[in-house]
């Protein structure tokens, strides 16, 4: 269960020029919980606003200079690595099941520091020990296991972000319930995580309350 995502402004703009986002992939829109049914209205409101601004941006944008050949070939090499035969190869669905079990055991509805730290260690172990063993069965047509391989790679990152956020928030608020910190602080804030030089840096953002 993830309540959060890419930081956007009121028009779905991110801090990356030309990248717009809307819906459940975004954060800082809801309070401490996403009420049932909000996801649909969120896509209609922010999807529309982001689309309008994206169209305006695209109408004026020019081709971004530079070549992405290195990045493309890096991903091509990754895919070929997944297709290569391994002595102890692990299919994407198997790694997904391992990750789901870890998150269910340590990052469920009720959390505490000891369990979250155990979960973090397990997730990092999955990335270090099992992700390199990832293997897919090539097919002549589109290989859906490659899509699943990309998904589990992203799921490991997301799991780590969720755990780090839960460890940082030493209070109980909304859907986030800490057994060791049952109180709710008087001052609300958003937790912010940035990837800087390969490491997750945690910070906070004040909550902006809109006037009705």
C-alpha positions in Angstrom: 0.0 0.0 0.0 1.7 3.2 -1.2 0.3 6.6 -0.6 2.7 8.9 -2.3 4.7 9.3 -5.5 6.2 11.9 -7.8 6.0 15.4 -6.5 3.8 17.6 -8.8 2.4 21.1 -8.8 -1.2 21.9 -9.4 -0.8 21.3 -13.2 1.0 18.0 -12.9 4.4 19.4 -13.6 7.4 17.6 -12.1 10.9 18.9 -11.4 12.0 17.3 -14.7 11.3 19.6 -17.7 8.7 18.1 -20.0 7.6 15.4 -17.6 4.0 15.6 -16.4 2.3 13.1 -14.1 -1.2 12.5 -12.8 -3.1 9.9 -10.8 -1.9 7.4 -8.3 1.7 7.7 -9.5 1.9 11.1 -7.9 2.2 12.3 -4.3 1.5 15.4 -2.2 -2.1 15.6 -3.4 -3.9 13.7 -0.6 -3.7 14.0 3.1 -2.8 11.1 5.4 -5.1 8.7 3.5 -6.6 8.3 0.0 -10.3 7.9 0.5 -12.1 5.2 -1.5 -13.2 6.6 -4.9 -10.7 9.5 -4.9 -8.4 7.9 -7.4 -11.0 8.2 -10.2 -11.7 11.9 -9.6 -8.0 12.5 -9.2 -7.3 11.2 -12.7 -10.1 13.3 -14.2 -9.0 16.5 -12.5 -5.3 16.3 -12.6 -5.2 14.3 -15.8 -7.1 17.1 -17.6 -4.9 19.8 -16.1 -1.7 18.0 -16.8 -2.8 17.2 -20.4 -3.5 20.8 -21.1 -0.2 22.0 -19.8 1.6 19.1 -21.6 0.0 20.2 -24.9 1.1 23.8 -24.4 4.6 22.6 -23.6 4.8 20.3 -26.6 3.6 23.1 -28.9 6.6 25.3 -28.0 9.2 22.6 -27.2 12.2 22.0 -29.3 14.2 18.8 -29.7 16.4 18.2 -26.6 20.1 18.3 -27.6 22.4 15.4 -26.9 22.4 11.7 -27.6 20.9 9.0 -25.4 22.7 6.2 -27.3 24.7 5.2 -24.1 21.5 4.8 -22.0 19.7 2.9 -24.7 22.6 0.4 -25.2 22.9 0.1 -21.4 19.2 -1.1 -21.2 19.7 -3.3 -24.2 22.7 -5.0 -22.4 20.5 -5.4 -19.3 17.8 -7.2 -21.3 20.3 -9.5 -22.9 21.6 -10.3 -19.5 18.2 -11.4 -18.4 17.9 -13.6 -21.5 21.2 -15.3 -20.8 21.2 -18.8 -19.2 22.2 -18.9 -15.6 22.9 -21.9 -13.3 20.6 -20.6 -10.6 18.3 -18.3 -12.7 15.3 -16.8 -11.0 12.2 -15.9 -12.9 10.6 -12.5 -12.3 7.4 -13.9 -10.8 9.5 -15.8 -8.2 11.3 -12.7 -7.1 8.0 -10.8 -6.9 6.7 -13.5 -4.6 9.7 -13.2 -2.3 9.3 -9.4 -2.2 5.6 -9.6 -1.5 6.3 -12.0 1.4 8.8 -9.6 2.9 6.6 -6.6 2.7 3.6 -8.5 4.1 5.6 -9.7 7.1 7.4 -6.5 8.0 5.6 -3.5 6.4 2.0 -4.3 7.0 -0.7 -2.2 8.6 1.0 -2.2 12.0 4.7 -1.3 12.0 7.5 -0.8 14.4 11.2 0.2 14.0 12.6 -3.3 14.6 10.3 -4.9 11.9 10.9 -2.1 9.4 14.7 -2.4 9.8 14.4 -6.2 9.2 12.2 -5.5 6.1 14.8 -3.0 4.8 17.6 -5.5 5.3 15.6 -8.2 3.5 14.7 -5.9 0.5 18.4 -4.9 0.2 19.4 -8.6 0.3 16.9 -9.4 -2.5 18.4 -6.7 -4.6 22.0 -7.7 -4.0 21.7 -11.5 -4.0 18.7 -12.3 -6.2 18.2 -9.5 -8.7 21.5 -10.4 -10.5 20.0 -14.0 -11.0 17.0 -12.7 -12.8 16.3 -14.6 -16.0 13.5 -14.6 -18.5 12.5 -17.2 -21.1 12.8 -15.5 -24.6 9.9 -15.8 -26.9 9.5 -14.9 -30.6 6.8 -12.4 -29.9 6.8 -9.7 -27.3 8.4 -11.2 -24.1 6.1 -10.3 -21.2 8.7 -11.5 -18.7 10.9 -8.6 -19.7 8.1 -6.3 -18.7 7.9 -8.2 -15.4 11.6 -8.0 -14.9 11.5 -4.2 -15.2 8.5 -4.2 -12.8 10.3 -6.1 -10.1 13.4 -4.0 -10.5 11.2 -0.9 -9.8 9.2 -2.7 -7.1 12.5 -3.2 -5.1 13.2 0.5 -5.3 9.7 1.4 -4.3 9.7 -1.1 -1.4 12.9 0.5 0.0 11.4 4.0 -0.4 8.2 3.0 1.5 10.3 1.5 4.3 12.6 4.5 4.6 9.6 6.8 4.7 7.9 4.7 7.4 11.1 4.7 9.5 11.4 8.5 9.2 7.9 9.2 10.3 7.9 8.6 14.0 4.2 9.1 14.6 0.9 7.5 13.7 -1.0 9.4 11.0 -3.8 8.2 8.7 -3.0 4.8 7.1 0.5 4.9 8.6 0.3 3.2 12.1 3.5 2.8 14.2 3.1 0.5 17.2 6.1 2.2 18.8 4.9 5.8 18.1 1.1 5.8 18.5 0.8 9.5 18.9 0.1 12.0 16.1 2.3 15.1 15.9 0.7 18.6 15.9 2.6 19.7 12.8 1.9 17.7 9.6 4.5 17.4 6.9 5.2 15.4 3.7 8.2 13.0 3.6 10.4 13.6 0.6 13.0 11.2 -0.8 15.5 12.1 -3.6 17.9 9.9 -5.3 21.3 11.7 -5.2 24.4 10.0 -6.4 22.8 6.6 -6.1 21.6 7.1 -2.5 18.2 8.0 -1.1 18.2 11.3 0.8 15.3 11.9 3.1 13.8 15.3 3.8 10.5 16.9 4.7 8.1 19.3 2.9 5.6 21.6 4.8 1.9 20.8 4.1 0.2 23.6 2.2 -3.4 23.9 3.2 -5.5 25.4 0.4 -8.2 28.0 1.3 -11.7 26.9 0.5 
